[in-house]
Amino acid sequence: MKKNIFYVVVLILVLSLHCLRSETSIVNVRLCTAVSDKNCAADKTTFSTDIAKLFCSFNILQNTTYENVTVSWFYMGDQRVLVKDTLIKFSDSLKMKKNIISLEKPVNGWPKGVYEVRISIDNGSSPVIKSFLMHDLKEYK
């Protein structure tokens, strides 16, 4: 009987701890033009239209429920236009918690203006949104 009570108490503790766990979340979202160890060393919000590739690094906290992550890049011109959408399925890369995703320079070049990257988790939480600006270097000289 004491053994059964012990197992019931352990089961209740385990279930209680599971309920207290925090949800999966996205943190340390950074934008850059070069990466080191799957991470942007510095975060930038303004880029020149002559760059070849843009990177977004982010960390995933507490991915214990096997959630997928979608990274969407938008150009915010007269209308919001989806540039690229990437689904990152739960895998060993997400278990490692450090992620990097990139956006190549379009064939016709980067349109000047405001862009945003939106990182969403398929658990219903609000997406993380980061805005950035593409400008022509000649305009600032």
C-alpha positions in Angstrom: 0.0 0.0 0.0 2.8 2.4 0.9 4.4 1.6 -2.4 1.2 2.5 -4.4 0.9 5.8 -2.5 4.5 6.6 -3.3 3.9 6.0 -7.0 0.8 8.2 -7.0 2.7 11.0 -5.3 5.5 10.7 -7.9 3.0 10.7 -10.7 1.4 13.8 -9.3 4.7 15.6 -9.0 5.7 14.7 -12.6 2.4 15.9 -14.0 2.6 19.1 -11.9 6.1 19.9 -13.2 5.0 19.2 -16.8 2.2 21.7 -16.4 4.6 24.3 -15.1 7.0 24.2 -18.0 7.2 27.3 -20.1 6.1 27.2 -23.7 8.5 27.1 -26.6 9.7 30.6 -27.4 12.0 32.4 -29.8 14.7 34.7 -28.4 17.9 36.6 -29.5 16.6 37.3 -33.0 19.4 39.1 -34.9 20.0 40.2 -38.4 23.4 40.4 -40.1 25.4 39.9 -43.3 27.9 37.4 -41.8 27.6 34.6 -39.3 29.8 32.7 -36.9 28.9 29.5 -35.1 25.2 29.7 -36.4 24.9 33.2 -34.9 24.9 36.8 -35.9 27.6 38.4 -33.8 25.9 41.8 -34.0 22.3 42.8 -34.7 21.7 45.3 -37.5 18.5 47.0 -38.7 19.8 48.8 -41.7 21.5 47.2 -44.8 22.8 48.4 -48.1 21.1 47.1 -51.3 24.4 45.8 -52.5 24.6 42.9 -50.0 24.5 39.4 -51.5 22.8 37.7 -48.5 21.0 38.5 -45.3 21.0 36.2 -42.3 18.6 35.9 -39.4 19.8 34.0 -36.3 17.6 33.0 -33.4 17.5 30.7 -30.4 14.7 28.4 -29.5 13.9 27.9 -25.8 12.1 24.9 -24.3 11.2 23.0 -27.5 10.0 19.9 -25.7 6.7 19.5 -27.5 8.0 19.0 -31.0 6.8 22.2 -32.5 7.7 23.5 -36.0 9.0 27.0 -36.7 8.1 29.1 -39.8 10.4 31.9 -40.9 8.7 34.4 -43.3 10.4 37.3 -45.0 8.3 40.2 -46.2 8.8 43.3 -48.3 6.7 46.1 -46.8 6.1 48.3 -49.9 2.8 49.7 -50.9 1.4 46.2 -50.0 3.0 43.6 -47.8 4.6 41.0 -50.1 5.9 37.6 -49.0 9.4 37.2 -50.3 10.3 33.8 -48.8 8.6 31.3 -46.4 10.6 28.5 -44.8 9.2 25.8 -42.5 11.7 24.3 -40.1 10.4 21.0 -39.0 11.3 19.8 -35.5 14.5 18.0 -35.8 18.0 17.7 -34.3 18.7 21.3 -35.5 15.8 22.6 -33.4 16.9 20.5 -30.4 20.3 22.3 -30.7 18.4 25.6 -30.1 20.6 27.7 -32.4 19.2 28.4 -35.8 20.2 30.5 -38.8 18.2 31.2 -41.9 19.1 33.3 -44.9 17.6 35.4 -47.7 19.5 35.7 -51.0 19.7 38.9 -53.0 16.9 38.9 -55.6 17.9 38.5 -59.2 16.9 42.1 -59.9 18.4 43.4 -56.7 16.9 44.5 -53.4 14.1 46.9 -53.6 14.8 49.8 -51.3 12.5 50.1 -48.3 11.2 48.4 -45.2 11.3 44.6 -44.8 10.3 42.3 -41.9 11.2 38.8 -40.8 8.5 37.0 -38.9 9.3 33.9 -36.9 6.3 31.8 -35.8 5.9 28.6 -33.7 3.1 26.3 -34.5 1.9 26.4 -30.9 -0.4 29.4 -31.3 1.9 31.9 -29.6 2.4 35.4 -31.1 5.1 35.5 -33.8 8.4 37.4 -33.2 8.7 40.2 -35.8 11.8 42.1 -36.7 11.8 45.0 -39.1 14.8 46.2 -41.2 15.6 48.8 -43.9 17.3 48.3 -47.2 18.8 51.5 -48.6 21.1 52.6 -51.4 24.6 53.5 -50.0 24.9 56.4 -52.6 21.9 58.1 -50.9 23.9 58.4 -47.7 27.2 59.7 -49.1 
